[in-house]
Amino acid sequence: MPEKKQFERLPSSVVPINYNIRLRTYLDRFTFEGEEKIQIQVNEAVDRVVMNVNDMKVSAAKFLSSSGSFPASDILISDEHETLTLVFDRPLPVGDAHLHLSFVGNLNDKMKGFYRSKYVTPSGEERYAAVTQFEATDARRAFPCWDEPAVKATYDVTLVCPKDRVALSNMPVKSEVPLSDDADWKVVEYERTPIMSTYLVAFVVGEYDYVEERDEDGVLIRVYTPLGKKEQGLFALKVSVKTLPFYKRYFNIAYPLVKMDLIAIADFAMGAMENWGLVTYRETALLVDPTNSSATSKQYVAMVVGHELAHQWFGNLVTMEWWTHLWLNEGFASWIEYLCVDECFPEYDIWTQFMVMDYARALELDALQSSHPIEVPVGHPAEVEEIFDTISYCKGASVIRMLHDFIGDDAFRAGLHTYLTAFSYKNTFTEDLWHHLEKASGKPVTAVMSGWTGRMGFPCVKVTSHQEGNCRVLTLEQSKFSADGAKSASDSPWKVPVSILRRDGKVERFLLEERTATHRLEGVGASDWLKLNAGTVGFYRVQYSTEMLDQLMEGIRLGEMSARDRFNVENDVFALAKAGIGSTVDTLRVMLAFADEVDTTVWNDIAVNWGEVRSLLLESDYCDHVKKFGRKLFEPLLPRVGWDAQAGESHLKSLLRSLVVRMLGRHEHEEVVAECKCRFEKHLNQDHIAADLRAPIYSTVLSVGDEKTLEAMLELHKAADLQEEKTRIERALGAVKDEVLIRRVLEFSLGGTVRNQDIVFLIGGVSGTLAGRRLTWEFVKEKWDDLVTMYESGSLLCRLIKLSTEGFVTEERAREVEEFFAAHPLPSTERTIQQSCENIRLRAAWLAREGDELKKFFTEHA
């Protein structure tokens, strides 16, 4: 791998106080012109000013102060360091002053900085909007600035654009007048922003409709949609109107602005971006069609809205000092979005879904040797994008949840309030949050949490027990859990908040601080089960003795514990088997023991884990037996969920039905395949499939279909007017199995029809079949240079690497992946490549270790 680039933060000799920015966008030629008046504070008498720019030309720069004005003698731009250095022929006087700059930039097609986004009008005409995505370090693509989160300032923004376009920024409009020399243009000036970081500034120029409502505090909330689709913004508006007041009450701090805009952007690399007062979203993360959106999509929109609006306080009002502390933003927002959605939609049982969506994903990644601490030192901007990952978001959310449980909600809220109040419009380190929570709770927050955020990994607590009369004595031993099962004697122990759930429903808690400990529980019978990690709140795994696990399985069969605890037992057993600490065959028997399970999230986790086993064995000579087991596992659920939604049925039953049809279709269940074909034919004749079943039915018919089926699906894609439907089809296309069709799907991905942000997921979806796995990797290698040109760097390329390589199961493939990326280095993807290769080797070791036993099990079981 290439060495990390040298990096230094900007000097503090000159810092901004206020930016007065005027931008004129030319949507026909994809450029913009800018003028900027920056109020600065000169702290040292230096003869140069260093700030950030990228992909921009600065044509003039002048210094102004009370002692006079003079131009820069030289304007130096470093493409490598993304800096602008203004050189003057004399030292600048210390004190208040101004810089005046003129510049031009490009409305690029990289979905970063100030960029262009293509959309289609209701009349079918292709047009472009100018939109922004500045996090982490791309405000410098829109205007020269000190593009670091700790260098906060206020902003006075003016946009000059065609008079028939909507123009938005963070603040309300202050004035709007025609351009003096061209009445076809308008000049829109906005109110001054609060003190804020550069990455939170936003501009949008385009064509949009909107719906609006004021929340209970009088804040004007608007949801901007594509033209003619304002009804698709109503669900997000409903969520927002509930969410802003909820956060105001939870933090006991009012939302600081007078308006909140949420806008759907056609081309958008991230899910959404929390720009203060102007939150930008992918269309699929904001828009809900009353007829054609699935329950899954509605839930996703609610989650993303909850996440981004939480940032208005946690991230915007109070901001991390540097990207090392990114998790303060993302981990916290990823935790509190669940709290918010649970308040708005209790029927979602969203905290149980947290188990699969965040908790389990974080445990899986953090068990790798190539994981990283929650707080990871970050230098050069190329390193920043790599940490927008599962650790920052999902592990961050999981340890916040553990901390919240450890100190209690009252102390947690009190500590948050004093933290947000003390640091409003300022920047913080992780330790600042710990200090306020510790003071509010009286508990050793800093001592406990430093081990969870400052080091990689998490513990596995091994527990055995023996009976002493009416007392059960537990012996606990903690050690770092590793995906390869290796133990390290050198790791210091974590401070683990242990909770023990008894069969009688009581919970006992203590802090496990040493490597080993014993704990006595009175009034526990010899046959009573005990479960560690009550409610699955602690970020650790548990390895039970055989006797304790048998008792737990009996408790599960009798329905004596919550869905979260049932999930936890199954998930830990599977993870231990993958790591070679347990038997995968025994784990498959545990899955069968869940035959009477009723919870959607538990079944979701079983489906994920079973999918890993199935993927591992795709190249085996007993695949038919594996499919039979899959059918046996999920078939009993079909009569329970049925094919059609019943009046008044729960949100969770809708999710379970989709899961069951998808899993049985994937395993070629005859009845399900036949019904999917029938419903698909009706769908083509305008008797439409219910939105919740479209994704599993599309995948099923494509998996058994031919060229005619693919053609029909591509026609549906072409005709679809809802981006959710296009995305649904794109992610189903990879189910085709014929190699000719697979190649056609891969070529389709780059044919100009699929939006850039969705290409990665279409290509990655092809890797789910045996032939698709091989052809996807060949395609990615062949098109790598084109893909890098398209994305430059960032999370989408990381996602593509993961999706296109992790299915392999041989050392030879791991070496091939390493060699390819050694010859095609890209700094922002280094950690992802390491993680993918480690996962390939783990799968190879898993298959070598248990392949014979698995073959015996499946052939005998079938």
C-alpha angles and dihedrals in degrees: 000000000000119000118261115264118254112253139185127182118241117279116258094218089104123025134175125250100176136003118211102193128184117185129182114197124207104198093181096059100026098239138112135203122216141194121188134189110190121192105214141185113223105208097175132029096251128156096220139050121210122200137144132277134158131184091358141113119222109203102179140014130181136180119220130185140145089274094057144283134267137167126249111267091213137015112206123187122190111200091189095053096029091230138139116209118194110200120201129192092233138031114275115245114250114251139047118346144141137243120208116200136177120200146158128214144176129257089224130199096230097095091240135100114001101342145161124257121196120222138167121236121225087261091057098255118142113231138161135237125200111231140160142235110173105162121133107009109333105100082093088070090063104039137354107268149142092268099196124109095234094054097082127178142155123263134217106191129193121182123196112198144140110301094237094059130092110241119197138175137164095284136047120274113273096186139349121197137156116268106263097234100033122037091194088072131061135206115222118191121191133207118263115275126231117259104291146151123271094243091065096057114106141183130185128184116178147087118299144151121215146197121210144191137164118240123227090276095053097255110150109232121191129181112203117208137177114283113286094014105087092128087066089066096057097087093051089046090053090050093047094050089056096039104055093054090044091057091044089057095042095050093031087226124111121239102266100222133064097228140036121199123189116190135186112226119199097214110038128149099201129050091249143326126228100221106170108266094350111066115186123209142180108253090247090055095054113022124080121184111209092223108025104038119096127227088250091057094048090051091048092052091050091050095048093046089050091049097049096044090052087059090062085079104019103051103007104047090033116024134192113257093231138355090267085078095046090123089069086069103035103031092050095046090046089055100043094046086071091050089051096046090046087056094048099037112021089167089071091069082213098174089063089050087052086073093069101027098051117355100054093041091053093048091050096052096039091057090068122098086228094057120107138218119271086247107050124173109252126193124152117043089244088069096051098072092055093065095056084095146113092287096056094042109028103027088040090054092045096053091044087054090050091049092048089054092045097055100026132242098274094054091041093055093044091052093047091052095053091043094051092043095049094048103035110149089005139095130254146192124226090256090063091063092046090052094055094044091047092050092048095047105032088225127122095260097155094048093047100041101042089074092053098049103029099051136049123249136013138247134268112215112212112204133191129169144199132191125244107182107291092349130089117210116203125200113202128191124181128202135158111280113228127188090230093052093244117147124217119204092189098065114104115232123263123235096248121194097219121197123184120203114207126206089248089060097253118132124212120197136195139151114254103210103158130061092254135022142161126224129191122212117195123214098024117135124221092252096044118111123231124198126198120215098036111215089005093267100136119085097232141087127243127218110198129198113254092254093051092047092050090053091049092051089053089051089051092050089051092049093240100142137052125268090251091056093045089051091050094054093049094043095049093047091052094047091050090051092050089052092052094249092109138019122274089208090056088048091054089053088052089054090054089052087065091068092122094045113133104182120105095212094051090052090047090057092046088051092051093048094044088049089059091054092047092049091049090057100043091111094047125111092234100059092129090060090050090053091050090054090050090052091049091051097053104025096087089061096060098077090046096056101029124194102276132054116248124220110276096006118156127266089238094055089055089054092048093050091054091049094049094049091047094050096044092045090051089053093049097245102185098221093046094046091050093049092047090052091049094049092045092054090051089048090056087054094053097264090121128215114240110263093243092059101042097089096050093042093048091051093046097050092046092050091058097028137100137220091293090057091050091049091052091050093049090051089053088051092051092049097045115112095183116078090214089061093048091050091047090055094044092054091048096051092080090069092081113111106192110098094224090054092045090055090048092052091050092051090047089058091066097033096102097257099092119071114248094244091056100045092084093057094047092052092043092050091061091064094074095089127062095248091038091056092058097040094047092056091048090050094048091051092047094048098034096112091050091049093050090050089051098049103017090201140325145090097322093061090046090052091049092052091050095047096045099046114026094079093070119106107193137083089230091061092047091054091046091054091048093048094049094052092042085060092043104039121186115174097213092059101049098102093045091053091050091049093047093051091047090052091050090053092046090053091048091051091046092053093045091049099047107015095106094048091047092051090051092048096049096043092049094042094049 
